[in-house]
Every structure is written in C-alpha cells, then in structure tokens.
Amino acid sequence: MISSYISLIILAAMVLFWLGLVFKITVVRYFKIRKQADDAESGRPVQGTIVSAQKSGGRFKMMRLKIEFPNLAQTPIQEEFRFVDSKPEENRYDEGRRVTILIDENAKNGPVVKLAGGKTVIGKGFILLSAILLSTALYGSWFLYKLTIARIQGDWSRIDELFATNEAMPAIGIAFTAALIFQWFLFRFIQTIGSTKKKVSDRELKFYGEKTMATVTRYEDTNVTINDNPKVKFYYTFTDKNGNNHQGEDAIVIGKLEIGLLPTLKAREIFYMPQSPENSKFTENLGTPPLKGCLNGVLILEALIFTGILIGSYVAAL
C-alpha cells in the first residue's frame, strides 16, 4: 500500500509540475507582457549609441542591436536588444545612430533597460500557441484522472490495483526524481565555483557600478571543465576612484588555446560598487550566465522524457 501511495504521489507531482510550467509560460507570461506594455515608457532616459546592428530577412525584420550608454554611475556599458522593426525602410537602427534608452530602477531583479518609443505587442501566434498548450495540459491531466477513477471505480482503498502490474514504479520514480534534483544542484554549484558570494546582484553591479582595470596577482585551476575548457579562478587587486586599494576574486572559462597565455595575463577589466568595493566582478561575467539557459533546457528535456516513460507505463497498465 505504501509503495502504491508513493507511486501515486510521484505521478501527481509530475502532473502538477507540468501544469505549473505550462501555466507559467502561457498565462503568467501573457500578464508579464501586458505589464511591460503598460510600463513601456517608464524609466530614466539616457542617450546611447548603436555599436552593432544585425538585421534578419524574411517577413519579420528582426533586429539585434548592441547599444552603449552610460549606467546610473555614468560608466559606459553595453546591452543587447532584440525586437521586430515595424518600419525597416526608415533605417532607424543603423550602426552609429544615437537612440534613447530608458533605465527602469524599480524592476524586481535589478535595473532593466528598454528602447524608448518601443511598443510591446502580444501576437496572435503567441495567444494561439498558449491556448493549445494550456488546453492540452488540462485535457491530459483530466484524461489521466478519469482513467484512474475508472480503474478503481471511485474507491481509493483499491489504489494497489493501479500498480499491481508495475511494482517497479516507486523505485524508478524515486531514482529519476533524485537524479534530476542532484543535477539541478550540481549545475548551479558549477556555475558558482570560483566566484565569491556578493551582497549585490549582477544587474545592480552593472548599472550602479564603476569600471576599472584590475591587476591579476595569481590564478588557480578550479578542477572544473565546461566543454573541455577549464574554469580558472583569478585573484586581483584594484584601486577605486578615491585611491583606495582593494582585493577581489572571480572565475571565468578559458579556452584551450588561451591556457598558455595565462602567465602573461596581468590585467583585466572589472566592475565594482563605489559604496562597497568588496563587491566586484569581471565585466564579462555581468551578463546572464551562458550555461543557465542550456542547463535548464537539459533538465526540462530529461524531466519530459522521464515523465513520458512513467506515465506511458502507467497508462499501458490500466
């Protein structure tokens, strides 16, 4: 009886996980886009310069811009923007042009930037795809529930009959769930190896911090490789705008061809917080962690395969 309850809990948890995920990328996403549309012109305006511009062909003229502008401490930074240009014939976003940027300091996870004059539009394709995904998830959950109720004829005391021909499900379910949780913690541990814990977020450091060159004092291998490239931890010193010296440390992934050049690496650009210089980081590490989206995708794919195997064997046994 206990193993049957464990199996049922695992199945229910998987169904709730996918319902929650679909709800997040459809309904929650819809309201986030609506809020972005309402707040499209909010924020502090600053002038920026387009340093690179890429245009895609096809029906929708997708733009990919890299714009340089002063942050809230008047330090030049760069940010990438992707959007559909509704008037490509006007060439408004050619390289070298000046554009207005809005910096919203009240965003939840730190300051965010927007192009002034931009318009957030919820496309019909997004609404249609969201409706299909949500309907499929709800119908699949209801169908699985109806199959279960029919098998036990509405009597939950007969739960053992659900797994009479699938006794290995509890062990398989626990093993796969433990493996996914372990990988989740492992991936995040790998991302943080070599970096000290900061009191401020990367977004705050980028938008409120100041830029300077740091002197590399030493480096060491973290014994972590990503795509066969080692992650190296650097120790450095730098001088703030008041002439005070500080120490810091950060880690980056070094390409195989660059390993031999490490002894010659004497300086590297960093950002630091003027009010708390102990918070510093390499400039290239201030963006979104390059592995985050990839690793999350791997976990989602593994969870999907795992869910399909368990639910498929469960339905086949009913």
N, C-alpha and C positions, 0 to 999 in steps of 0.2 A: 504493500500500500504506500509506504514512504517513497519508494523509487518511482511509483506512478505519479505521486504528487510533485516530485522533483521534475519529472519529465514535463508535466503539465505547466509548471511554473516557468520552465525554460522556454517552452513554446509560447506561452502568454507574453513573456518578456520580449521575445523576438518580434512578435506581432506588434506590441506596444512601441518597440524601438522604431520599427519601420513606419508605423503610423505617425509617430512623433517627427521623424525625419522628413517624411513627405509633407506633413503639416507645416514644418519649418520652412521648407524650400518653396512652398506654394502660398499658403495664407499669410504666414508671418512675413515672407519676402514681399508679398504684394503690399502690405501695410507699410513696410520699410520704404519701399519705392514711393508710395504715396507721400510719406513724411518727407522724403528727400525732395519731392516736387514742391511741397509746401515751403520748405526751407531753402529753396534753390538760390535765393538772393540774400541769404543771411551770412554774416561774417565780415571780417575786416578786409577791405580792399587793398591790394598791393599790386604793383606793376611787375610783370615778368617778361622774359624773352624766350621765344621758342628756339631751343638749341638743336633739336632734330625733329623731323616730321616724316612720317611714313603714311602713305595712302594706299588703301586696298582697292582693287577694282570691283566689278560686279554691280548688282543693283543697289546695294547699300554701301556708301562710301565711308568705310570705317577709317577713322583717324587714330593714329598712335603718336602722341606728342610727348616730348620731354621738354619741360619748361623750367628755366632757372629763375628764382625770385628770392627776395630777402625773407628770412624767417622772422619771428617776433623779437629776436635779438639783433636783427639786421645782418645776420650771417647768410651769405648766398647758399641756397640749397637747390636741389633738383627733385622734381616729382614727375611721374608718368601719368598721362591721361589717355583713356580710350573712349571713343564715342563715335556716333554716326553724324557726319556733317550733312545737315539738311540743305546747305547751299554751296556745294563744292565748286560751282562755277565762279564764285567770288574770290576764291583762293585766300580766305581769311586766315588760314593757319599755315602759311609758308614759313620756312625756316628763316629766323632773324626778325620776324614780326614781334611787336610788343602786344601783350594781351593783359587783361585784368584778372587777377586771381583773388578769390575770397577765402580767407582763413577763418574757419569756424572753431573757436576755442572751447566751445561748450559741448563738443562731441563726447560720447561716453568713454571711448578708449583713447582719448587724447585728441589733439587738434587734427582736423581734416581740411583738405583744400578742394575747391571747386572752381570751374571756369565761370566767370561772370557772364551772364546772358544765356547760359545753357538751360535747356529745358528737359526735364525728366519725363519720359513718355512710357506708359505701360502698353506694350504692343499686344495686338490680338493673338499673336502666336504664343506669347507667354501665358495669357489667360487660358487659351485652348489647351496647351500642354499641362498647365496646372490643374485644370478641370479633369483631364484624362488621368493624370497621376493620382489625384485625390480620390476620384471615383473608383479607380482600380484598387487602391489600397483599402478603401472602405468596403467595397464589394468582396474582395478577397478575404478580409477579416470576418465579415458576416457569413460568407460561404463556409469557412473553416469552423466557425462556431456552430452553424446549423448541422454540419456533418458530425461534429462531436456530440451534440444533443441527441441527434437521431440514433447514434451508436449506443448511447447509454440510456436511451428512451427517457431522458429528462431526470434520471436518478443518479446523482453524483456519488452515491455509495457504490456504484458499479464502475468506478473510474479505472479499476485494474483491467477491465475489458478493453480499454483503449490501447494498452501497451502489452497485451498478452502475447502478441507475436513480434514485439520489438523490445525485448528486455535490455538490449544494449544501449537504448537511447539515453538513459540518465548518465552513463559513463561517457558516452560520446559528447553529449551536450555540455557536461561539466568540463571535459578536456578542451573542447573548442572554445568555450567561453573563457576559460583560464588562459588559453593561448592568446586570444585577442587582447585581453586585459594586460597580459605580460608585454605583448608587443607595443601596446599603447604607451605604457610607462617606459619601455626601452627606447622607443623613438624619441620621446620627449627628453629622456636622460641624455641621449646622444646629442640632441640639439643644444643642450646647456653645458656640455663638457667644455672646460677651458674658459668659461665666462663666469665672472663673479655676479652675484645677485645684486641688482640695482634697486634703489628706492624709487626710481622714476621709470616710466615706460620708454620704449624706443621712440614712440611718437613725440613724447614730451621732450626727450633729449634732442631730437631732430629739430623741433620747432621753437624750443626755448634755449637751446644750447649754442655755444660758440665753437668755432673751428680753429684748430691749431695743429702744428706738426709736433709729434711726439718722438722722442729718441728711444729706439729699441735697445734695451740693456741686455736681454738674453731671451732665449726661446727654448721650448722643450716639446717633445712629442707627447701627445695625449693618448697614444696607442689606439686611436680610433681612425678608421679609414672610411671614406664615403666615395663610392665608385672607384675604389682602389687609390684614392688620393688621400694623403694623411691630413688630419686636423692638427694644427700646430698652435700651441699657446705661447703668446708673446707677453713679455713684461716690458714696461716702458715708463719713461718719466716725461713730464711736460711742464711748461711754465704758463700760468694763467695770465690774464690781462693786467693783473695787479703785480706781476713779477714774482709770485709765489710758486715754489716748485711742488709738484705732486707726483704720485706714482699710480699706475694703473695696470690692468691686465685684460687681455681679450684673446679670442682664438678665431682662426679662420682656416678654411680648407685650402691647402696649397697643391697646385698641380705638380705632377711628377717631374715635368721639365723645369720647374722653379725650385726644386729642393736644393739643387747645387748652388743656387744664388742666395740662400738664406744667410750665410755668413756675411754677405755684402749688404744686407738689408739693415740700414742704420736708422731710418726714419719712416714714419707712417702717419697719415692724416687721421685725426680723431675729432670727436665732438665731446665737449664737457659742459656740465651745468655751472654757470658762473657762481650761483649761490651755494652749490655743493659739488666742488670739483672732484670729489671721490667718485662721482657718477660720470664715467667716461666710457667711450666705446669707439672702435674703428668705424670710420664713415661708411664703409661698405656693408657693415653689419646692422645698419639702422633701418634697412628696408624689411619687408616681410621675409621671414626665414625661407630660403629657397626650397627646403625639403618639406615644409609644412604641408603644402597642398598635395604634394606627391605622396607623402606618407599617409595622410588622411585618406587619399584615394585608394591606397593599397589596403588599408583597414576596412574601408567600406566594401571593396570588392571581395575581400575574404569573408566578411560578415554576410554578404549576399550569397556567396557560394555555400557557406555553412548553413544559412537559413534554408536555401533551396533543397539541400541534401536532407536535412531533418524533417522539414515539412513534407517533402516528397515521399519520404519513407513512412511518415505518419499517415498521410492520406492514403497511400497504397495499402496500408494495413487495415484501414477502416472498412 
